[in-house]
Structure formats: C-alpha cells, structure tokens
Amino acid sequence: MVLSEDLVQRALDEALSLGASYAEVRYQRDEVSEVTLRNGNVIGFGKNISEGVGIRVIVDGALGFASTNILTIDEIRRTVEKAINRARALAKLMKEPISFSEERVGRASYNVIPKKDLSELSIEDRITLGVEIHKSIINTVKEVKVAVTAFFIRDHIQEKFIINSDGAYIKSYIPRLSLTLNFVLAHPQKGTLQRYVSYGASGGSELIKEWKPVEEVVSEVKNLERVLLKGKEPPKDEIDVVVGPEVVGLIVHESAGHPMEADRILGREAAQAGESFVKPEMIGKYRIGSELVTIVEDPTIPGSYGYYLYDDEGVPARPRHLYHKGIINEPLHNRHTGKIFGVGSNGAARAMDYESEPIIRMSNTYFKPGNMEFDELIEDIKLGVYIKSFMEWNIDDIRWNQRYVGLEAYIIRDGEVKEDEPVRNPVLEITTQGFYSRVTGVDKNLRFYPATCGKGEPAQGVPVWIGGPNVRVSRIRLGVRV
C-alpha cells in the first residue's frame, strides 16, 4: 500500500471533528494492464494506475462524498471539507434523514495469493497467446470464412484500505485476470455467426493453463460452423428446453440479481437502470418459481472474479439466497437499505474505484446446482432443445419480460443431444415467473463465467461471476430470430 495508514486515520479524525456523525475513508489503488489483438495483430496495449481516497460522511442526516488523487495532508483535509459541505447542503433538501444499520464491522487484512504472479505473464507471452488463438481459429474452419478475430487480455490488481467511525479496519489485495476471445464466421448463403468466449477469476498467471483457451476455442469454432451450415428452426410445439450454464448464469444475473437489489426495489434506480418487479411485501412470501429454484449470491467463493470478504462499508461478506426453493427470499443490502428494511446489511456495498461511492452490487450470482447427471436430466425428453450459449438478449426495466437468443443449440431427441441436428437462432421469450415456475430439473454441473456488471450514475463497472448448472424448463414454445 502506497498511502500511509496515518494519513487515512487523519482524514477520519478530521471528518469527525468537523461534525460528521459517521465517517468513512477508503484508499483504493487499481493497476490495470491490457493487450488487444485483431486478426492476430496488436492494436493496443497499455497500463493504467488509478489511486486515491474516497471520503463519505453523514452530517445532519445527509450523506456527502468527495474524492481526490492528490495524496497530501492538505489536499485530503480539503477533500474532507468538501464531503462535509456537500452533506450540509443536501441536508436542507432531505425529507427524511439518512441513517445506517448497526453492524459488527470487520477488522481484518486478507490477500489473494496467486500460484504464479501476474508479472510472470509478459506482454510478449500475451501477444503470443493471442496470435496462437487467431491461427487456431483460422486453421479450424472448413467451409466458412473467418471475417474477424479479436483477443483481449487484462489483469487488474486491486488494493483497498477502509476505515470508518464504527471501527472498521479492512485491508485487501486482490489480483484478477480476464481473457476475452471473439470471432465471426461468415458464409455467402448462410449469413454470419459471432461468438464471444470469456474467462475471468481472481488469481495469477496460472489461470491461463487452467482455462485452456486454445483447445476450447477450437471446439467452439467447430460447433458453430456446424450450426451456421446445418442449423434448422426449432420445433414449433411446446417442448422441454434445457438451458446451459452460460445462459442460466445470464438469466439469473438479470432476472434474480438486479431485481433483488434493495435500492432498486425502493425505486432508487428508476431514472437510470429502471425499477424492480419485487415489492417489499413480497419478500419471504411470494413464490416466483418451483421448489428446485434457489439463486445464490456469494462474494466469498475462493478464486472467484467477484471475490471479497468484506464490503466497502466494512461489513463481513456472506452467501445470500435471493430466491430460496422458489420463494423471493433476501435482497442485497447495504447499511442504508438494511436499516430501512429492518434487517441490517448483508455486505453488498461495492465501489468501482476511489472516485465512486459504494452502492449495492452483485458479486457471484448463480443457480444452485442439483444432484442429477446431465444424462438423467434429459433421459425422458422425447423432443426438446438444448441451448448451450447465447448471441443476444434483452430484458425490460422491471426485470420481468425477457428474451434470449440461442447461439449453439441442438435438438434433444429420445433422451439424447443430437449434435448432428443443430438449431439456428432459437428464441426463449418469457417472463421471470414463467421461467422459474417451469423449472423441472437441475443437474450438478456448476460452471461460472466472468462479466462486468454495470450500474449507477455515474456508471460503475465491477467484476462478477454469473453461472449455474444445466436447467430443464418445461412447456416452452420457442420462437426464431428473423
């Protein structure tokens, strides 16, 4: 950590001496390195370091925030004064005072220790990997052309030191690595298909070997060439649809994670990202899905992309069951919404960088797996469709009506996935309750995928995992993308 603890403590003391009833000081340093290739050629690389202090206070029942990247005593003192003055100005406009829930905040220091440091993955190594992946894609296709390939690798080392007037003292060091591959296949009569493949986790350069991106992209290209050349429309009748982990992860992130953010439930995001179909009176009572539906939100998964042990308000992180056995169960809370709902915080406050205020965010959101093997999941399906990946999606601003277009998909016939019968552009258009209430089977093959979740105004992007097992949904009538 570059900034001295003494300077952070001085900022906290200064805020309290100026009349804050609550004060919070967060030092954050983000070091990001990126390399980008297109068609096997380097088009960009660079390194960026963002470092500074964010200060948040409650004065006269109003919340004020200010930040600086000038880490001197005088400048930090001025930043404290800005936060205080902003809170006092807002206090005159407040209808009700802001207060935080009482919490047993943490005093801890924790690090993610990689097996191999990120520095061992040189720029040359990253470029070599990107070129190898490009060549593998080009050499794999047989009857189609590769219109474009893209490769993006990024590492991100995040350090935080957080203290507040309630006694929190949290230090953390989390290195993350992510990799995104993109390719477009084209055929003069059949059109085009585009695929993004992403990897991401907390850890070091050892992750590349674990991910095996070259082998996986070869498999992806082969499968999607088959879909492009031989794909047929999905059946028009009501059928069973099996949705793969990638698609399941997207669905739960959008239709369980976002609508279960407590600030969104309260209407605090209406002008930016929308509202939620969830109402406070539904929590703990309303059935949204079958008994097989449990959606978990857990920042504490070791090695995860959205990993943390304490949130940016100093509250210990823990697993949260957003939907539990089909019942709307537990929203994501910070200390403010936890106070309003009378349940306390469950450690969901995160900030993108030192310039951003902590707001309610997801971390790692997934559909809880069952005990079935995949073969058991599909063994009694006479006719169905397996949607393994997606090409596009959208959802309304209360997170109720949604649409997902499959990319790699196949007919299921007599209990078997028929890879020689690919399905082109199947459309799953459904409501949130319609999807979860039709879940009739869940296998045990849990897999996670990285994403950057966007929220807030100004926008904040934070690393998350989305995931799940293969999920069977019955009585579905698929459409087709035109």
N, C-alpha and C positions, 0 to 999 in steps of 0.2 A: 504494500500500500504506500502510495507516494505522500498523501496528506497525513500530517501528524494527528494523533488522537487528541492532543491538547487543543488544537485549533477547532476540531469538531465540538469538543466539550465547551470551549469558549463561546461558540455560536449558540449552543443550547442555553448556557447560563445567561447570555445577553438577551435572548428572547424572553426568558422568564423574568429578567429584571425590568424589561420594558412593558410588562403587564400581560404576557400570554398566560392563559390558564392551562394550555397544553402547547408543547413544542416538540418538534421532530426534526432531526438533522440527518440527512443521508448523503454520504460521499459515494460517488459511483464513477468507476472507470471502465470504459468499454474499448477494447482493442480489437479491430476487425481487419482481416486480410482477405482479399478476394482475387480470383483469377477467372477470366471468362474467355472461352473459345467459341468461334463459329466456324463450322465446316473444317475443323482441325487447325484453324489459325487463331492465334492470340489476338483478341480485340480489346482487351483491357485487363489491367491488374493494378492493385494498389493496396495501401494500408491506411487506416484511419484510426485515430485515437480521440475519444471523447472523454473528458474528465471534468468533474465539477461537483458542486454541492447544491442540493435542493433543500430548502427550509420551509417547513409548514407549521403554522401556528393557529391556535384558536384564541381570538380576542373578542370580548363582548358577544360571544355566541356566534361569531362568524369565522370562516376559515380563510386564511391568507397563505399564498405560496409565492416564493421567489427563488431564483437560482442564479448561480454565477460559475464561470470557469476561471475566474481570477482568484487564485487561492492564497490571498494575503489576509492578514488580520483586518486591515482597514476595509477591504472590499467585502469580506464576509460580514463584518459589522454593518456595512451599508445594505447588504442583502437581507440581513435580519430585519433592519428597519423598514425595508420595502415590504416584506411579508407582513409585518405588524401594521403598517399604514394601509395596506390593501384590505386586511381583515377589518380594520376600524371603519374604512369607507363602506365596505359591504354590510357591516353591522346595521347601518342606518336603513338598509333596504330589506333586511331579513324579517319575514313574518314569524318564523319560529327559530329559536337558537339551535345551532348545531352542537351535538354532544356525541361522545364516543362511548362505546360499551367498556365496562371494566374488564380487563383481561390480565391473565398471568403471562406477561410478556417474557420473551426469552433472553437469556444471557449465554451466548454460545459463539463459537467460531468453528466453521466447517469448510472443507475443501473437497472438490472433486479431483482426485489424483489419477491422471491418465497413466496407462501402461507405457505409452510412448509419448513424449512431449510433442506438441503441435509443431514446434520448431524443427523437428526431425523431418517434417514433410516440406521440402524446399519448393521454391517456385518451379524449378526445373522438374521436380517429381510430379507436381500438379499438372504442368503442361504435358508431360509425357503421358500421364493417365488420360488426359482429355484427348490427346491425339490417338491413343490406343482405342479408346471408346469410339471415336469417329470412324477409324478404319474398320473396327469390328462391325459397325452398323452398315457401312458401305459394302463390306465383303459378305454380309449375311443375306441381303436381298437377292431374289432370283428373277422375278417377273415385274417388279415395280421399280421406280426410281426413288432415290432419297433426295427430296427437294432441299432440305436443310438439316443440319445437326447443330446443337448447341450444348455447351458444357459449362457449368458454373460451380466452383468450389469456394467455400467460405469457412473461415474459422473465426471464432468470437470468444475472447477471454473477458469475462465479466467479474469485476471485483466490487464489493459493496461493504460499507461500514455504516451502520444505522444505530443511532441512539435516540431516545426520547425521554420526556419528563416523567414517564411512568416507569422508567427503569430498564427499558430495552437496551441491549448491547449485542449487536449481531454483526459478525464479520463473515463474509463468504467469498469464495473463489471458485468460479465455475467456467471451465473451458468447454466450448461446443464446436462441433464440426458438422457441416452440412454439404451435400452434393446434389445437384440437380442436372438431369440429362433431358434433352428434348430432341425429338426427331419428327420429321414429316415425311410420310410415304405418299407417293403420287402415282396414279395410273390414268392414262388418257381417257378411258371409258368409265372407270370405276370411281374416279374422284380422288380425294385425299383423306388421310387419317393423321392426326397429330397426337403424340404421346409425351407426357411429362413423367419422369421417374425421379422420385426424391428420396434421399436418405438424410437422417439427422439424429444426433444424440449428444449427450454430454460425455466427454472423454477426450482422447488424443488421437494421434495418427494411426493407432492400431485399428481404428474403426474401419478404415478402407479395406483391410484384409477380411474383416468380418462381413462386410456388406457384399463383397464380390460383384462390383458393379459391371465389370466386363461380361462375366458369364450371364448375369441377369438381363443385360440389355440385348444380348444375342437372342435369348429366349423371347423377349418382348417383341423384337423385330420379326422373328419367325411367326409368332402367333398373330401379330397384327397384319402381316402380309396376307395370311390366310383369311382373316376377317375381311380385309379390303377386297380380295379377289372373289371369295366364295360366300360372303355373308348374305343371309336372306332375312326377310322381315320376321319379326317374332309372331308366334301364334296369336290369333285374334280373340280366342276364347279366354275365359277365366282359368288361370293356371296357378301353380305354385312357382314362386320366384325365389331363388337362392341368391343372396347378395353377399359378395365377398368382403373381406376385412377392410379393404381400401374404401369401398363405397359405404360400408357400415360406419366407418370412422367419420367420414364426411357428414353422414346423416345425423349421427349423434352430436357432433360438434354444433351443427346448425339448428337442430330441432330439439335438443335437450340442453346443451351447454349455454348457448346465448339466451334462450327464453328463461333460463333458471339463474340468470344474473340478477341479484336483488335490486340493483339500481335501475335495471331495465324494467323489472316488474313494477317499480314505483313510478315509471314514466320519465326517468331522468335522461333517457337517451332518445326520446321521441323526435327531437329536431335533427338528430344526426343519423343514428342507425335504426331507429324505429322503436316499437314497444314490444310487449310480450303478451301472448295469449294467456299466460299464467296470471291469476289474480291471487292476492294474499290468502283469501278464504279457501282456495283450492289446496293449499299446502298441507300434506298429511292426510288428505281425504279423497282427492279426485283420482279416479282410475283413468290413466292415459294409455295403458297397454295391458298385455297379458301377463300372467304370473312369471313368464320367462324373461321379462324385461327389467333389467337392473342396469342403470347407467352410472358409472363411477367416474369421479373427478379426483385425481390423486397426484399432487406435486411431488410426493416422496418416493416415487419409483426410481431406484438406483439406475443411473445411466440414461435417464430419460431426457428428451430435448427440453421439456418444460420443468425440469427439476429445481426444487428449492425446499429447504427445511423450515425456513421462517419467512413470512411475507414481509413486505416493505413497511408494515406498521409494527413489526416485531412479534407478531402472533405466530405460534407454532403451527406448521402446516400439518394436515392430516387428510386421509381419504374422506370424500363426501359422496353420498349416494343421492344423485339428483333425482332419479326415478328409482324406486325400490319395489321390486316384484310388481311392477305395473302401476304403482301409486306415485304421484308427484310428491316428492319427499323433502329435499333440503336444498334451498337456493345457495348460491355462492354469496358470501357476505364479507364486507369489510367491517371496521369497528363502528362506522356510522349507521349502515343499514342494520347491522346486528343489534344496535341499540333500538332502532325503530321497530324491528320485528320482535324484540324482547328475547332474542336467543343468543346474542353475542356473535363475535366474529368467528369464522372458520378458516381464516388465514388466506383470503383470496385477493389481497391488495398487492398489485404489482405496478411498477413504473418501468417504462422503456429505457429511460436514461435519466441523467441528473436533472435535465430540464423539464421533466414530466412529473406530474403529480401521480401518486399511486391511485389506481382505480381498480374496480373489481374485474378480474381476469380469470380465464381458464388457464389450465396448465397441461395436464394429460387426461383427456376425456375418452372413455371407451365403454363399449358394450360388454358387460361381464360375460365371460365365456361359460358354456355349459360343460357337460361330461361326454357328449357324443363324438364319435369319429365322423369325418366328413361322409364316408360311405353310408353310415347309419342315417345321417341327415337326409340323404337323397334316395335311400333304398326303395321307398314306396311311392316315389313320384313317377307316374305314368308318362306325363308330359309336362315339362316346365322349362325354365330358362335360368341359366347361371350367369349373373352379371358380375364379372371379376374386377373390372375397372371402369372408370367414368371419363367422359370427354368434356361434359359441361353440366352446369346445374344452376338453379336459382330458387329463391325462397322469398315469401312475402315478408313485410316488415313487422309482423307479429309472430313470425316463425310457425305458421300453421299450414299454408298451402305451399307445396314444393314440387320440384321437377328435377329428375336426374336422368341424364342420357348416358347409356352404357357405351363403353368402347370395346373392350374384349369381352365377348359374351358367347355362350353356346347353348344349344338345345340340351335339355335333360330328357332322356327317353328310357323308360323301363329301369329307372334307378341308376343310370349311368350318364356322365357328362360326355356328350358326343363332340369331340374336338374336330371331327370332320363335318360337323354341321354348325358352323359359326353363325351368329346372329348379328345383323348390322343395325346399329342405331336404335336399340330398344329404349323406350321412354317409360320411366316409372314416375307417374304423376299422381300425387296422393297427399292427404292431409297428415299432420303429425299423428293424430289419434288413429287415423286409418292405417298407417304403417305399423305402429307399435301394437295395436289391438289385433293385428293379423299375424303376429309372430307365433309360429307353431313349432319352431325348432331352432336350437342354438348349438353349434359344435364347440370343440375345445381349442380350436386353432387360433389363439390370440396373436394378432400382429399389429404393430404400430407404424405410423407414418408421420413424418415431420410436417409442420406447417408454421406459417407466421400469421397469427391471429391479429386482425385489425380492429381497433375500437377507439372511441374518444374523439374529442375535438379540442386542440389539435390531435391528429391521428397518432396513435401509438401502436406499433407492431411488436409483439412479443413471441418468443418461441414456444410452441406447444407440440404435443403429440396428439394424434387422433387415431382411433383404432377399434378393433373388435375381432370377433371370430366370423365364421360364415353363419349367416342368419337366414332361416327359411320363413318366407312370408306367403300366406295362403290367400286364395280367392282374389288374385290380382289380374287386372286386364291391362296389358302393356300397350302403349302406343308406339309410334315410329316417328323419328325425326325426319322432316322433309326438307 
